[in-house]
Amino acid sequence: MKINSYESFAERYDWMTQKNPAREKFFGRLFKKYNISNVLDCACGTGVDLIMFYTFGYNAVGSDLSDAMLDQAKKNLAATGQKTPLKKVDFRELEKNYSTQFDAVVCLSNAINEIHEEREVNRALQSMKAVLRPGGILVFDQGQTDAMMKNPPKFAPVINNHDFSRLFVFEYSKDIMKVNIFDFIHTEQKCNFFTTSVDVAIANAVLILPEMAGLKTDILPVRILQADS
């Protein structure tokens, strides 16, 4: 799992972020259903989801492996007046860093697929399970759908406005998809160009390993997994 991809990207990461009422409604209903009061976002990135959980009234804690993303999360949280604990942690080693048993652990934005080896995915899931209370839930997203991968896209324009454009260009090699991210800044004052890339696994063992890790699948298409009660 590479983290250096985010070092030069973290400050621009949120430029495509928009409010998503459907996503907020989904988590609101889900957390109510499972009586969630505290949540660990173990791949919190720039903290956008932590802010959402905080506004819902939950006790939220964030961790990430990238210093740059955590620095940006601190800025985003400070801008909202939110004091959410943040820690640099590999989500394969959560149990070494947290003694709390959480009601929910979330691993979003396709972060789980940045691990490419099956044994390491299993290690991550076991680590997430270890910090869940009995009956707690783990939520992660897969990122690619079956329909998408039947005709894999070569590129995707993510955002294009007066000042900024972002283009994803995809390369495929066996079970890995390289996402090349091209950012174009085109304001009246300046013109600039940035690029970075992230490698993610395509439909990897994460689809079958949860059961092997002792987690019960509850809801699809977003993977909602429940620890044994």
Helices and strands as residue ranges (DSSP letters): G 4-6, H 10-13, G 14-16, H 21-33, E 38-41, H 48-56, E 59-64, H 67-80, E 86-88, G 94-96, E 102-107, G 111-114, H 118-130, E 132-140, H 146-150, E 155-160, E 164-173, E 176-186, E 191-201, G 205-207, H 209-212, E 215-219, E 223-227
